[in-house]
Structures are given as structure tokens and as C-alpha cells.
Amino acid sequence: MTIQNAISTHLSRKASHIKVSRGWGKNEAISFVYGFPAPELLPNDLVLSATDTALHQQGQWPLQYAGTPGSNGLRDTLIQKLARDQKITATRENLLLTAGSSQAISYICELLLDPGDVVLSEAPTFLGTVRMMKNMGVDIEGVPLDENGVRVDALEAILKRLKAAGKRAKMFYVIPTFQNPSGVTTTLERRQRIVELAREYDFVILEDDAYYDLRFAGDPLPPLYALEGGVRTFYVGTFSKILSPGLRLGFVVANEDVIAHLEALKPEGGASPFAMAVAWEFCKNGGLDANIAKLSAAYKRRCETMQDALTEFMPTGVTWTQPQGGFFIWVTLPDYMDAREMDAAVRAKGVDYLPGAACFFDGSGNNTLRLAFSYAAEDKLAEGIQAIAECVRERVR
């Protein structure tokens, strides 16, 4: 018996039901799969300079253990930014730094959810949260989207149906701005209605706002947290998209009593003190603002290049979203096509994408796919779309 098999006989009930993924690995394909930042946009030199400054000016603390809430300096900087840009009022007491936004979401789910609880989520949604919630054994109800974001009429209908059955939703997971995977943004009117429904039906809002700063068209909209006042809303953000994912820094804003409970769930203590020290130095003197402006301009070009290629190469009957920011375009094929079946043929052409079914809790969305315009080389975007379009055309009836 191998060690692996010996261990596998002792798995917990939760682990026994987890579908194992081997990760993304490395390949030479034109990859539209992952929402990674463009390699040439990672601020290597600025991070190197911030690291040098942090180690020379902050003494032992970048290399020591950190308190659970996180660096006061970085938190204060983030508090100022949230007030200026998102119109969110935060203090040190109701802001917690985490090892990426996914850790924040994981701890919030651990704090609130038990197996069998009813959770509402946009459908489609972030595949990482799809996996996380499935592993927790909750019952998930998908709320459909359209070009204006969450369909609040469908949300209300689900809530009424649950109430009539003697049930209630405990939480609604929503990515209102440049949604992953669809790229759409929920309108102000719909955001306001979500807040009203949360109060009426007594559910918690988990707002994942990872792409808020990467706007390249349209006007900023207030987060749900700002509209609702933070009474029943968790606001989750990240530095991964606006600085570097390798630093693994995210944050959550919530009621200070709730933050205290989240701190108690963090067995590892605080987020990386080294990463926090570097990020704080990077943010000083307008460094983060300048980087956000650079990123937004670059991703605008990339999005427009991909949109133009889709218009040029895709056959009639294929539609796609028109994002105003973020990393993703959502493509819908004719109903009779299956993006998973087509995946191998596209890979044979040296291109890959994410089949949309991965972003649904129930495995639907077979005729959809997510395209990330953020990572592949900019001069390869049109070539990659042409390859996908050729495979689509071969399947047109």
C-alpha cells in the first residue's frame, strides 16, 4: 500500500467529496483561460524599489510575525483609498487584511455557512467560489444575469419561492462590477434593489469587488456596501489585480464585531508582514494610483482588440458581452454547441479558454465560454480569437 493510499483511507467526509484539480501548469498556448495580469504590466522595478525601502526603513517588522488584523500603515492607506474612491467609510477596527481575497471569502463562508444552508449566487460566477461553496455542502440557487447585471426580478422570485417553502437564503454572493466571468456591471438601480431585498428577506450580502479599480469606460458606481451601510454586507477586495497577485494580499470590510470573529478564525495570524510592508511602500506617494491608471489604459486596449477580433471573425449567432473594465469577455454560442466539446480542437490550434460550464453551480452553460483578455500577449489576441472562431464555424449548422 502506498503512503498516498494509506492517507486516503483517513480523509474527512468533507475532503472525500472534493474534486481534485492538478492546477494550471505552464504551456505555450495563447491562453485566455486565467485572469492573470499581463506579465509586462507587473511592476517589477517598482516592487523591487519598495522592497528595498521597506527592509531599510521598517526595521525588523517586514521579517517578523504580524498581528492578525494586518499592518497599520497599509490599513490606514487602504482606509483613505476606500473613502476617496469607493465612498466606503472604514476604520482599523472594521478592516481585516487577508492572504488574497479568496481567503477572505473562505473565512466569511466558514463564519456563516453550515451544510444545507441556502446560498444565492449570480449564475455564472467566479469558479473559485463555485468550488469553495460546493465543498461546504450548501444548497446553492443561481440568479441569472443579463447585460445590466444581476436580474433582480429573478432574485426576488427565488426569495419568494424559498419563503413560501419555509426556507430562507442566508447569503447572496455577488460580483457587481466587471463581473467574473461575464464582465457585466450591475446597474445602480439594481444595486439599490438588492439592498432593499436583503433587508426585507434578511440575508447577508457578500460583495466581491476584485475589479473595481480597473474601469476603462463608464462612470463609477457605489458598491453595495456603501449603499447598504455595512450592516449586513461584507466588502471584499484585493491587491492582486492592481499591484501583484504574488503578494497574496486581500481585505474585507465589515461590522467590527464580525471582523473580530473573522480574526478568531485565522489560525495563521496575520497576512504576510513582508508582503504588507512592500505593498505599503508601493502605495505611498501615489504609486498605486499611477499603477491603476497604467493598467486601466492597457486593459482597455486589450479589450478593444479582442472585441474587434470577435466582430471580425465570429459567425452570426455568436454573441458576447461589452465590459467597461476588468479582465473578461463572456461569449455565448448557439444553443446546440458545446464549448467543452470544442475545447480540444481549439487547444490543437495552440489556444485555450475556459468553458463556461465551470462557472455554474449546476453544470449548465454548455454553450458559453470565458475569454480573459488580460494575460495573453497583446499581439496574439486577434490570432487566438481567429482560431476559436474557425472551430465555431466548423460546427455551425
C-alpha positions as MATLAB code, in Angstrom:
seq = 'MTIQNAISTHLSRKASHIKVSRGWGKNEAISFVYGFPAPELLPNDLVLSATDTALHQQGQWPLQYAGTPGSNGLRDTLIQKLARDQKITATRENLLLTAGSSQAISYICELLLDPGDVVLSEAPTFLGTVRMMKNMGVDIEGVPLDENGVRVDALEAILKRLKAAGKRAKMFYVIPTFQNPSGVTTTLERRQRIVELAREYDFVILEDDAYYDLRFAGDPLPPLYALEGGVRTFYVGTFSKILSPGLRLGFVVANEDVIAHLEALKPEGGASPFAMAVAWEFCKNGGLDANIAKLSAAYKRRCETMQDALTEFMPTGVTWTQPQGGFFIWVTLPDYMDAREMDAAVRAKGVDYLPGAACFFDGSGNNTLRLAFSYAAEDKLAEGIQAIAECVRERVR';
ca = [
       0.000    0.000    0.000;
       1.412    3.411   -0.938;
       1.577    6.265    1.516;
      -0.921    8.131   -0.637;
      -3.436    5.290   -0.455;
      -2.859    4.900    3.281;
      -3.687    8.546    3.830;
      -6.657    8.490    1.506;
      -8.430    5.979    3.741;
      -8.411    8.569    6.529;
      -9.896   11.543    4.662;
     -12.607   13.577    6.351;
     -16.133   13.453    4.968;
     -15.646   16.919    3.509;
     -12.341   16.036    1.810;
     -13.717   12.770    0.456;
     -16.171   14.675   -1.726;
     -13.727   17.252   -3.066;
     -12.925   17.040   -6.769;
      -9.158   17.244   -7.073;
      -7.594   19.659   -9.555;
      -3.963   19.360  -10.622;
      -3.636   23.099  -11.251;
      -2.964   25.057  -14.393;
       0.694   24.274  -15.008;
       2.603   26.015  -17.801;
       2.065   25.813  -21.526;
       2.898   27.734  -24.651;
      -0.693   28.238  -25.762;
      -2.319   31.594  -26.396;
      -4.160   31.392  -23.105;
      -7.491   33.068  -22.500;
      -8.192   30.797  -19.510;
      -6.928   32.514  -16.392;
      -7.494   36.011  -15.091;
      -3.786   36.664  -14.656;
      -2.320   40.156  -15.102;
      -0.296   40.721  -18.250;
       3.329   39.806  -17.455;
       4.679   43.041  -18.940;
       2.354   45.044  -16.671;
       3.671   43.582  -13.430;
       5.571   46.448  -11.741;
       8.820   44.547  -11.161;
      11.124   47.540  -10.757;
       8.719   49.431   -8.507;
       8.196   46.381   -6.288;
      11.968   45.906   -6.094;
      12.388   49.537   -5.012;
       9.538   49.232   -2.483;
      11.133   46.076   -1.080;
      14.469   47.804   -0.625;
      12.824   50.743    1.107;
      10.719   48.520    3.356;
      13.695   46.480    4.520;
      15.848   49.547    5.157;
      13.253   51.796    6.794;
      10.854   49.473    8.629;
      13.440   47.658   10.704;
      12.693   44.079   11.742;
       8.958   44.182   11.122;
       8.775   43.083    7.463;
      10.537   39.858    8.516;
       8.734   39.312   11.829;
       5.374   37.800   12.721;
       2.434   40.160   12.262;
      -0.725   40.781   14.222;
      -3.896   39.233   12.822;
      -5.559   42.462   11.571;
      -2.522   43.391    9.486;
      -0.159   46.324    9.062;
      -1.480   49.595   10.468;
       0.318   51.541    7.759;
      -1.209   49.586    4.893;
      -4.628   49.543    6.532;
      -4.562   53.326    7.000;
      -3.573   53.786    3.358;
      -6.377   51.466    2.262;
      -8.889   53.246    4.505;
      -8.068   56.538    2.776;
      -8.414   54.980   -0.668;
     -11.758   53.331    0.153;
     -13.149   56.650    1.397;
     -11.948   58.537   -1.691;
     -12.778   56.045   -4.444;
     -15.453   53.613   -3.213;
     -17.087   56.076   -0.768;
     -16.762   53.415    1.911;
     -16.154   54.564    5.466;
     -13.806   52.137    7.193;
     -11.651   52.126   10.314;
      -8.885   49.869   11.547;
     -11.497   48.066   13.639;
     -13.662   47.007   10.709;
     -10.946   46.258    8.133;
      -9.038   42.970    8.016;
      -6.116   42.208    5.695;
      -6.007   38.654    4.338;
      -3.881   36.388    2.150;
      -5.759   37.328   -1.006;
      -9.484   37.912   -1.427;
     -10.165   34.182   -1.770;
      -9.014   33.681    1.808;
     -11.398   36.429    2.894;
     -14.285   34.739    1.076;
     -13.319   31.376    2.575;
     -13.358   32.730    6.127;
     -16.661   34.524    5.589;
     -18.207   31.291    4.340;
     -16.764   29.433    7.327;
     -18.165   32.079    9.641;
     -21.699   31.978    8.251;
     -22.475   28.727    6.491;
     -23.380   25.214    7.572;
     -24.102   22.240    5.310;
     -27.631   22.521    3.971;
     -27.832   26.307    4.244;
     -29.290   28.064    1.203;
     -26.914   30.421   -0.581;
     -27.755   32.611   -3.552;
     -25.185   33.448   -6.185;
     -25.009   35.009   -9.589;
     -25.025   32.427  -12.349;
     -22.442   32.314  -13.833;
     -19.917   33.327  -11.201;
     -16.264   33.032  -10.128;
     -15.237   29.379  -10.456;
     -13.134   29.511   -7.267;
     -16.216   30.335   -5.222;
     -18.179   27.661   -7.103;
     -15.702   25.061   -5.835;
     -15.484   26.542   -2.348;
     -19.231   26.509   -1.734;
     -19.739   23.066   -3.242;
     -17.119   21.733   -0.854;
     -19.042   23.227    2.077;
     -22.177   21.260    1.236;
     -24.522   24.241    0.981;
     -27.568   24.386   -1.278;
     -26.911   26.946   -3.997;
     -29.527   28.827   -6.001;
     -28.264   30.584   -9.125;
     -29.546   34.060  -10.004;
     -29.274   34.796  -13.743;
     -27.544   37.801  -15.279;
     -28.194   39.945  -18.320;
     -26.324   42.836  -19.897;
     -27.291   45.042  -16.914;
     -26.012   42.670  -14.247;
     -27.995   40.687  -11.687;
     -31.616   40.191  -12.663;
     -33.289   41.459   -9.515;
     -36.675   40.218  -10.713;
     -35.296   36.680  -10.714;
     -33.651   37.274   -7.330;
     -36.956   38.382   -5.825;
     -38.816   35.438   -7.366;
     -36.343   32.994   -5.795;
     -36.657   34.673   -2.409;
     -40.459   34.490   -2.557;
     -40.345   30.823   -3.553;
     -37.989   29.986   -0.693;
     -40.170   31.842    1.810;
     -43.289   30.028    0.613;
     -41.444   26.744    1.179;
     -40.499   27.759    4.717;
     -36.861   28.412    3.822;
     -34.648   31.466    3.619;
     -31.432   32.373    1.910;
     -28.615   33.032    4.338;
     -26.271   34.812    1.926;
     -26.069   36.302   -1.575;
     -22.660   36.199   -3.260;
     -22.350   38.945   -5.885;
     -19.615   40.487   -8.051;
     -21.369   43.708   -9.080;
     -18.579   45.426  -11.021;
     -16.974   43.911  -14.155;
     -18.271   40.548  -13.059;
     -16.172   37.410  -13.279;
     -16.784   35.657  -15.660;
     -19.294   37.745  -17.625;
     -17.678   41.189  -17.497;
     -21.070   42.864  -16.940;
     -21.761   45.520  -14.307;
     -24.914   45.663  -12.193;
     -26.687   48.994  -12.593;
     -27.237   51.444   -9.728;
     -30.990   50.805   -9.726;
     -30.439   47.066   -9.396;
     -27.850   47.546   -6.656;
     -30.353   49.583   -4.700;
     -32.964   46.866   -5.148;
     -30.547   44.172   -3.923;
     -30.036   46.189   -0.740;
     -33.819   46.528   -0.286;
     -34.318   42.787   -0.753;
     -31.528   41.983    1.710;
     -33.322   43.995    4.370;
     -36.740   42.577    3.513;
     -35.681   38.920    3.385;
     -32.892   39.113    5.973;
     -29.923   37.781    4.028;
     -26.250   38.766    4.151;
     -24.526   40.233    1.086;
     -21.037   39.000    0.233;
     -19.742   41.605   -2.217;
     -16.649   40.557   -4.170;
     -15.273   43.721   -5.785;
     -11.929   42.488   -7.109;
     -12.042   44.520  -10.341;
     -13.474   47.824   -9.069;
     -10.421   49.943   -9.924;
      -9.881   48.577  -13.433;
     -12.516   50.736  -15.127;
     -11.819   51.967  -18.646;
     -15.304   53.150  -19.670;
     -18.435   54.492  -17.999;
     -18.872   56.119  -14.616;
     -18.013   54.577  -11.227;
     -20.905   53.106   -9.263;
     -21.147   52.869   -5.474;
     -20.506   49.427   -4.016;
     -23.368   47.641   -2.309;
     -21.531   48.137    0.987;
     -21.699   51.916    0.578;
     -25.397   51.784   -0.339;
     -26.318   49.420    2.471;
     -24.153   50.982    5.174;
     -22.260   47.857    6.131;
     -24.961   46.500    8.418;
     -25.346   43.172    6.619;
     -22.682   43.425    3.897;
     -19.144   42.066    3.632;
     -16.998   44.026    1.176;
     -14.067   42.024   -0.199;
     -11.251   43.444   -2.326;
      -7.737   42.567   -3.418;
      -4.351   43.952   -4.394;
      -3.870   41.088   -6.855;
      -5.354   42.919   -9.830;
      -3.914   46.374   -9.126;
      -0.456   45.545   -7.768;
       0.619   41.898   -7.901;
      -1.127   38.561   -7.276;
       2.154   37.145   -5.994;
       1.933   39.325   -2.886;
      -1.282   37.488   -1.908;
      -2.968   40.453   -0.243;
      -6.694   40.985    0.042;
      -9.033   42.582    2.538;
     -12.534   42.538    3.939;
     -14.581   45.397    5.366;
     -17.464   44.547    7.703;
     -19.027   45.382   11.048;
     -16.267   45.473   13.675;
     -17.868   42.715   15.766;
     -17.931   40.486   12.676;
     -14.301   41.357   11.906;
     -13.375   40.211   15.422;
     -14.998   36.842   14.686;
     -13.122   36.586   11.387;
      -9.843   37.312   13.163;
     -10.544   34.419   15.510;
     -10.899   32.096   12.501;
      -7.409   32.944   11.181;
      -5.144   30.300   12.758;
      -2.074   31.526   10.877;
      -2.277   35.014   12.373;
      -1.954   37.979   10.048;
      -1.274   38.172    6.340;
       2.382   38.155    5.269;
       4.159   41.030    7.064;
       6.731   41.124    4.263;
       4.048   41.497    1.592;
       2.220   44.138    3.618;
       5.408   46.149    4.113;
       6.210   46.067    0.404;
       2.639   46.967   -0.581;
       2.600   49.892    1.859;
       5.801   51.334    0.426;
       4.468   50.794   -3.102;
       1.254   52.670   -2.313;
       2.971   55.693   -0.836;
       3.371   58.892   -2.833;
       0.751   57.945   -5.414;
       2.436   54.746   -6.579;
      -0.738   52.669   -6.508;
      -2.824   55.347   -8.241;
      -0.293   55.656  -11.048;
      -0.208   51.884  -11.484;
      -4.013   51.664  -11.640;
      -4.111   54.348  -14.348;
      -1.487   52.461  -16.364;
      -3.323   49.149  -16.003;
      -6.726   50.567  -16.949;
      -5.348   52.078  -20.141;
      -3.586   48.853  -21.094;
      -6.593   46.636  -20.428;
      -8.785   48.993  -22.434;
      -6.556   48.421  -25.474;
      -6.595   44.679  -24.928;
     -10.358   44.534  -24.524;
     -10.914   46.590  -27.675;
      -8.508   44.376  -29.621;
     -10.389   41.255  -28.567;
     -13.778   42.856  -29.265;
     -12.634   43.867  -32.749;
     -11.388   40.338  -33.439;
     -14.654   38.805  -32.259;
     -16.553   41.136  -34.588;
     -14.281   40.271  -37.495;
     -14.072   36.507  -37.129;
     -17.099   35.131  -35.271;
     -20.061   33.884  -37.330;
     -23.615   35.126  -36.999;
     -25.367   33.691  -33.960;
     -22.440   34.179  -31.577;
     -22.799   36.989  -29.023;
     -20.518   38.446  -26.362;
     -20.552   40.988  -23.551;
     -19.238   44.549  -23.711;
     -17.308   45.081  -20.458;
     -16.386   48.540  -19.200;
     -13.480   47.207  -17.174;
     -11.948   44.129  -15.612;
     -10.396   41.126  -17.355;
     -13.136   39.130  -19.105;
     -15.476   38.804  -22.065;
     -18.276   36.218  -21.935;
     -19.146   34.524  -25.204;
     -22.420   32.742  -25.908;
     -22.519   30.225  -28.764;
     -25.662   28.879  -30.445;
     -27.646   26.600  -28.109;
     -26.671   23.413  -29.924;
     -22.916   23.962  -29.464;
     -20.876   22.713  -26.515;
     -17.799   24.757  -25.557;
     -16.355   21.772  -23.680;
     -16.566   19.544  -26.752;
     -14.847   22.233  -28.835;
     -12.067   22.782  -26.310;
      -9.763   20.015  -27.611;
      -9.965   21.280  -31.196;
      -9.094   24.804  -30.083;
      -6.175   23.538  -27.991;
      -4.854   21.721  -31.052;
      -4.546   25.169  -32.639;
      -2.454   26.395  -29.686;
      -5.225   28.342  -27.944;
      -7.186   27.709  -24.761;
     -10.191   29.218  -22.985;
     -12.436   28.424  -20.028;
     -15.644   26.513  -20.889;
     -18.472   28.416  -19.250;
     -19.992   25.386  -17.506;
     -17.185   25.613  -14.921;
     -18.728   28.886  -13.711;
     -22.159   27.452  -12.923;
     -23.125   25.532   -9.790;
     -25.374   23.157  -11.734;
     -23.141   22.448  -14.738;
     -25.283   24.456  -17.149;
     -23.870   26.980  -19.609;
     -22.529   24.368  -22.030;
     -22.712   26.829  -24.927;
     -20.734   29.568  -23.172;
     -17.057   30.351  -22.652;
     -14.986   32.889  -20.770;
     -12.201   34.766  -22.517;
      -9.596   36.595  -20.420;
      -8.022   39.426  -22.409;
      -5.653   40.243  -19.541;
      -2.876   37.656  -19.849;
      -2.088   36.549  -23.401;
       0.390   38.636  -25.397;
      -1.422   41.646  -26.817;
      -0.226   40.942  -30.356;
      -1.635   37.393  -30.119;
      -5.185   38.282  -29.075;
      -6.611   38.500  -32.599;
      -4.801   35.328  -33.661;
      -6.279   33.435  -30.729;
      -9.805   34.653  -31.431;
      -9.466   33.699  -35.095;
      -8.518   30.144  -34.081;
     -11.557   29.852  -31.802;
     -13.811   31.301  -34.496;
     -12.585   28.726  -37.021;
     -13.651   25.922  -34.680;
     -17.014   27.605  -34.110;
     -17.604   27.954  -37.862;
     -16.900   24.244  -38.344;
     -19.799   23.486  -36.010;
     -22.367   25.909  -37.416;
     -25.491   24.138  -38.652;
];
